[in-house]
Amino acid sequence: MNKLNNERHWAVILGASSGFGEAAARQLAKDGYNIIGVHLDRQATMHNVARIIDEIKSYKVESIFYNVNAADEEKRKEIIEDLLKRTGGKPKVKVVMHSLAFGTLKPFIPKENEQQITKAQIEMTIDVMANSLVYWVQDFVSNGLLVTKARIFAMTSSGGHAAIPYYGAVSAAKAALESHCRQLAVELGPMEVAVNAIMAGVTDTPALRKIPGNIPMIEVARRKNPRGKLTTPGQVAKIIALFCQEGGEWISGGIIHADGGEDAVSFVGQGEPENDSLKNYSSPKTLLGE
């Protein structure tokens, strides 16, 4: 991609410190975009954020990272104000990527010794992992920051249309996120802005490792996938970069399967895991980061 076309434009990555968001930030910086990364990290993982920023700077583009809750309205407003100052109020945001993974993983109907999910937890999960996309886009548009033919991406998953243990609230959020993408695609059509949900295959990310049963899930996905392997964040980032190229604005309002055909396979037969250790795994109940 010609860097000259992108050097004065910004890509805003919501959830930029790991997984899909990290990979997209690195790839888009390589393609010449300035990067605004919004992430939520504790001190223990800030070294990884520093590594990402160093790599982005090596591509001779600008990089601004905010360690805040992307779903916090006041923090969002502060970032918008900062971006307005840096851009002189001109439309400069060409890419928006929503990759927030902070939600509660608990059953709707608990078994013995389990806690059921609460109303507050369901509402928080859907607000962070779905509704926040709408609020960010509204602010970009109302402040004149979004360019014509911009690209907006949101990370969904097969959980948006399939049941996964403990995943009910997140599944609802993914379904809502897909709906938001369709609606935004229609309402932003006059600006020729393309809005798509990206459905990656099972990918070994920090967020996935928080899901109860993640190790067997990884093994089953590997067996399901026609390629015999998992999706990687880097593969998804390259697909996003591809959709950012000229002509990609005509692809809008859809769910893009970035999974090597994994979701097309419904059954692979019954079998024992190759590694007995797959039978023993921890079951944390909350996603703690992007």
Backbone torsions as a table, in degrees:
resi	resn	phi	psi	omega
1	MET	NA	140.8	-179.5
2	ASN	-73.4	114.7	-177.5
3	LYS	-64.4	-28.5	-177.6
4	LEU	-60.9	-26.9	-179.4
5	ASN	-75.4	-18.8	-169.9
6	ASN	-120.3	-6.8	-166.9
7	GLU	-64.4	-23.2	179.7
8	ARG	-103.5	7.3	178.8
9	HIS	-103.8	158.0	-177.9
10	TRP	-114.4	144.5	168.5
11	ALA	-111.8	124.6	179.5
12	VAL	-102.1	119.8	-177.8
13	ILE	-111.6	114.7	177.1
14	LEU	-93.8	107.0	-173.0
15	GLY	98.0	58.2	-167.1
16	ALA	-98.0	0.9	-169.2
17	SER	-98.3	-3.2	177.9
18	SER	-163.9	170.8	173.2
19	GLY	57.9	-137.6	-176.1
20	PHE	-63.6	-39.7	-179.3
21	GLY	-63.7	-43.6	177.2
22	GLU	-60.2	-48.6	-177.7
23	ALA	-61.8	-40.2	179.4
24	ALA	-67.0	-40.7	178.6
25	ALA	-60.2	-44.3	-179.7
26	ARG	-65.7	-44.2	-177.8
27	GLN	-66.7	-44.6	-178.0
28	LEU	-68.8	-33.4	173.9
29	ALA	-63.9	-41.6	177.1
30	LYS	-60.0	-33.8	179.6
31	ASP	-82.1	-1.9	173.6
32	GLY	105.7	5.4	178.7
33	TYR	-83.5	139.8	164.4
34	ASN	-69.8	147.2	-172.9
35	ILE	-118.9	128.3	165.1
36	ILE	-109.4	118.6	-179.5
37	GLY	-111.4	126.9	175.5
38	VAL	-111.6	126.8	-174.9
39	HIS	-149.5	167.9	178.3
40	LEU	-133.9	103.3	-175.3
41	ASP	-132.7	147.3	171.3
42	ARG	-88.3	171.2	-175.5
43	GLN	-57.2	-33.3	-175.8
44	ALA	-63.6	-24.9	-177.9
45	THR	-111.4	5.6	-178.7
46	MET	-67.8	-22.6	177.5
47	HIS	-63.2	-32.8	178.1
48	ASN	-69.9	-37.1	176.5
49	VAL	-62.2	-42.6	178.7
50	ALA	-61.5	-38.3	178.7
51	ARG	-64.0	-42.5	179.4
52	ILE	-62.8	-45.2	-179.3
53	ILE	-61.9	-41.9	179.1
54	ASP	-60.9	-42.1	179.2
55	GLU	-65.8	-42.7	179.5
56	ILE	-59.7	-44.1	-179.8
57	LYS	-63.4	-28.3	-180.0
58	SER	-65.4	-17.3	178.0
59	TYR	-91.3	9.1	175.4
60	LYS	62.3	38.0	174.6
61	VAL	-121.7	165.5	178.2
62	GLU	-80.3	150.1	-178.4
63	SER	-143.9	125.4	176.7
64	ILE	-130.8	122.2	179.8
65	PHE	-117.1	136.3	179.3
66	TYR	-118.1	121.4	178.2
67	ASN	-92.9	81.1	-176.6
68	VAL	-142.9	167.8	173.9
69	ASN	-77.2	112.8	-176.4
70	ALA	-65.3	-17.3	179.9
71	ALA	-92.0	-0.2	179.3
72	ASP	-83.5	121.0	-174.6
73	GLU	-60.8	-43.1	-178.8
74	GLU	-65.1	-41.5	178.8
75	LYS	-65.3	-38.6	177.9
76	ARG	-61.5	-44.5	179.9
77	LYS	-61.9	-39.2	179.5
78	GLU	-63.6	-41.3	179.4
79	ILE	-67.0	-40.6	177.7
80	ILE	-60.4	-44.6	179.2
81	GLU	-62.0	-41.8	179.0
82	ASP	-63.9	-41.6	-179.8
83	LEU	-66.9	-36.6	176.8
84	LEU	-61.1	-40.4	178.7
85	LYS	-66.7	-41.8	-176.4
86	ARG	-70.6	-28.6	-177.4
87	THR	-99.7	-3.2	-176.3
88	GLY	68.0	22.8	179.4
89	GLY	76.4	9.3	-179.7
90	LYS	-91.1	151.8	177.8
91	PRO	-66.1	116.9	-176.9
92	LYS	-132.5	-13.5	-177.0
93	VAL	-82.0	114.1	-177.1
94	LYS	-105.5	-23.6	-179.7
95	VAL	-135.3	133.7	171.2
96	VAL	-125.7	128.1	177.2
97	MET	-124.3	127.0	179.4
98	HIS	-105.7	111.8	-178.7
99	SER	-138.2	51.8	-179.0
100	LEU	-90.1	128.7	-178.9
101	ALA	-129.2	76.3	177.0
102	PHE	-137.1	105.7	-177.9
103	GLY	-159.3	174.0	-177.3
104	THR	-99.7	132.7	-179.8
105	LEU	-111.8	88.5	178.1
106	LYS	-142.0	156.1	-178.8
107	PRO	-74.5	152.0	171.1
108	PHE	-69.2	-44.4	-179.9
109	ILE	-117.6	103.2	-172.2
110	PRO	-77.2	151.1	170.1
111	LYS	-88.4	-179.5	-179.7
112	GLU	-58.5	135.9	178.9
113	ASN	70.1	14.9	174.9
114	GLU	-111.1	155.2	175.3
115	GLN	-102.1	135.0	176.8
116	GLN	-81.8	153.8	179.7
117	ILE	-70.6	146.4	-177.9
118	THR	-98.8	166.3	176.9
119	LYS	-58.1	-45.1	-179.2
120	ALA	-62.1	-38.9	-179.5
121	GLN	-68.7	-39.4	177.3
122	ILE	-63.7	-46.7	-178.1
123	GLU	-64.7	-39.8	178.1
124	MET	-63.0	-44.7	-178.2
125	THR	-60.8	-46.7	-178.9
126	ILE	-69.0	-36.5	-179.8
127	ASP	-65.9	-45.3	-178.4
128	VAL	-71.2	-47.5	-169.2
129	MET	-89.9	-4.3	178.9
130	ALA	-136.5	-63.6	-171.5
131	ASN	-62.3	-30.0	-178.2
132	SER	-59.9	-29.5	176.5
133	LEU	-57.7	-46.6	-178.4
134	VAL	-60.6	-44.0	-176.0
135	TYR	-65.8	-39.7	177.5
136	TRP	-64.9	-46.0	-178.7
137	VAL	-64.7	-40.7	176.8
138	GLN	-56.2	-43.9	-178.6
139	ASP	-69.1	-38.4	177.3
140	PHE	-62.1	-42.9	-177.9
141	VAL	-71.2	-47.8	-175.8
142	SER	-65.5	-24.8	178.2
143	ASN	-96.6	7.0	175.9
144	GLY	68.6	26.8	-176.5
145	LEU	-93.1	-22.2	-175.0
146	LEU	-85.3	127.7	-178.0
147	VAL	-81.1	159.1	171.1
148	THR	-62.2	141.1	-178.6
149	LYS	65.4	28.4	173.8
150	ALA	-68.3	167.5	177.8
151	ARG	-122.1	134.7	175.9
152	ILE	-124.8	128.8	-179.3
153	PHE	-125.3	144.5	175.7
154	ALA	-136.6	133.4	-176.7
155	MET	-84.3	115.2	174.1
156	THR	-108.7	-169.1	179.4
157	SER	-156.2	173.5	177.8
158	SER	-63.0	-17.8	176.3
159	GLY	-63.8	-14.5	176.8
160	GLY	-69.5	-18.0	179.7
161	HIS	-136.2	8.8	-179.7
162	ALA	-139.6	152.4	-179.5
163	ALA	-87.5	134.4	177.6
164	ILE	-132.2	135.8	-179.3
165	PRO	-52.8	135.0	177.4
166	TYR	68.8	2.5	-169.0
167	TYR	-101.4	9.0	-170.9
168	GLY	-55.5	-48.4	-178.5
169	ALA	-67.9	-40.5	178.5
170	VAL	-67.1	-39.2	177.2
171	SER	-60.0	-43.1	177.0
172	ALA	-62.3	-39.1	178.8
173	ALA	-64.6	-41.4	-180.0
174	LYS	-65.7	-40.7	177.7
175	ALA	-63.4	-41.2	177.7
176	ALA	-65.6	-40.0	179.6
177	LEU	-60.6	-42.4	178.0
178	GLU	-63.2	-40.4	177.4
179	SER	-63.7	-42.6	178.0
180	HIS	-59.9	-39.9	179.6
181	CYS	-62.8	-43.1	178.3
182	ARG	-61.0	-45.9	-177.8
183	GLN	-65.2	-43.5	179.1
184	LEU	-64.0	-36.7	178.9
185	ALA	-60.0	-40.0	179.2
186	VAL	-70.4	-48.1	-174.0
187	GLU	-73.0	-23.9	177.7
188	LEU	-96.8	3.8	179.6
189	GLY	-54.3	-43.2	179.5
190	PRO	-59.8	-23.9	176.5
191	MET	-89.2	-0.1	-176.6
192	GLU	59.3	31.4	176.6
193	VAL	-85.3	129.4	179.1
194	ALA	-94.7	130.1	-179.6
195	VAL	-126.1	123.1	-179.1
196	ASN	-140.9	146.9	169.4
197	ALA	-91.5	135.7	178.4
198	ILE	-105.4	116.5	179.2
199	MET	-102.6	98.4	177.7
200	ALA	-78.2	158.9	170.4
201	GLY	-74.1	179.6	176.7
202	VAL	-58.7	125.6	-174.4
203	THR	-129.5	133.4	-177.3
204	ASP	-78.4	89.6	179.7
205	THR	-121.4	166.5	175.5
206	PRO	-55.8	-35.9	179.3
207	ALA	-65.6	-42.7	179.5
208	LEU	-61.5	-37.7	-176.8
209	ARG	-67.1	-10.9	176.1
210	LYS	-88.5	-10.6	-177.2
211	ILE	-81.0	129.1	176.6
212	PRO	-55.9	133.1	-179.4
213	GLY	79.5	22.8	-174.0
214	ASN	-66.0	-32.7	-176.6
215	ILE	-70.3	-49.2	172.9
216	PRO	-60.2	-34.7	178.3
217	MET	-59.9	-42.1	178.8
218	ILE	-63.3	-43.4	-178.4
219	GLU	-65.8	-43.0	179.2
220	VAL	-64.2	-41.4	179.8
221	ALA	-62.5	-39.3	178.9
222	ARG	-63.3	-37.7	178.7
223	ARG	-73.8	-33.8	-180.0
224	LYS	-71.3	-38.6	-170.8
225	ASN	-65.6	127.8	179.7
226	PRO	-57.5	-22.5	179.0
227	ARG	-87.2	-8.8	178.9
228	GLY	74.0	20.8	-179.8
229	LYS	-152.4	169.0	-178.8
230	LEU	-83.4	156.7	168.9
231	THR	-68.3	148.7	176.1
232	THR	-117.0	153.4	176.3
233	PRO	-57.3	-36.7	-179.8
234	GLY	-62.6	-38.0	177.6
235	GLN	-63.5	-42.6	179.8
236	VAL	-65.5	-40.0	179.0
237	ALA	-61.9	-38.2	178.8
238	LYS	-67.2	-35.0	176.9
239	ILE	-66.3	-41.5	176.6
240	ILE	-61.4	-44.6	178.1
241	ALA	-60.8	-38.5	178.7
242	LEU	-62.4	-43.0	-179.2
243	PHE	-71.1	-15.9	177.9
244	CYS	-83.4	-9.2	-179.0
245	GLN	-72.4	161.9	-179.9
246	GLU	-57.4	133.1	-176.9
247	GLY	99.5	-19.4	-178.7
248	GLY	-70.6	-13.2	-177.6
249	GLU	-67.5	-15.8	-179.0
250	TRP	-80.3	-12.8	176.0
251	ILE	-93.5	107.5	-173.0
252	SER	-153.7	149.2	175.6
253	GLY	82.3	13.1	-174.4
254	GLY	-114.7	177.3	171.8
255	ILE	-111.6	112.8	-176.1
256	ILE	-91.6	118.2	179.5
257	HIS	-81.5	109.1	178.5
258	ALA	-111.5	64.3	-169.9
259	ASP	-139.0	9.5	180.0
260	GLY	65.6	19.5	-180.0
261	GLY	92.3	6.8	-175.2
262	GLU	-59.1	-44.0	-175.2
263	ASP	-71.3	-16.0	178.9
264	ALA	-76.5	-15.7	-178.0
265	VAL	-95.6	122.6	-176.8
266	SER	-101.5	-19.2	-175.5
267	PHE	-154.4	132.9	179.8
268	VAL	-121.8	8.7	-179.3
269	GLY	89.4	164.8	-177.8
270	GLN	-93.8	141.3	178.9
271	GLY	-166.3	157.5	178.8
272	GLU	-82.7	143.9	174.5
273	PRO	-58.6	145.0	179.6
274	GLU	-65.7	-29.8	-175.7
275	ASN	-113.9	121.4	-178.8
276	ASP	-60.0	-25.0	-178.8
277	SER	-65.2	-17.5	179.0
278	LEU	-66.7	-18.2	-178.6
279	LYS	-78.6	-13.5	-177.4
280	ASN	-118.3	114.2	-178.9
281	TYR	-148.9	155.6	178.9
282	SER	-83.0	162.7	-177.1
283	SER	-131.2	68.5	174.7
284	PRO	-64.7	156.7	-171.3
285	LYS	-112.3	0.3	-178.7
286	THR	-139.3	135.0	171.8
287	LEU	-73.7	131.1	-173.2
288	LEU	-110.9	2.2	-179.8
289	GLY	-168.0	177.1	179.7
290	GLU	-75.6	NA	NA
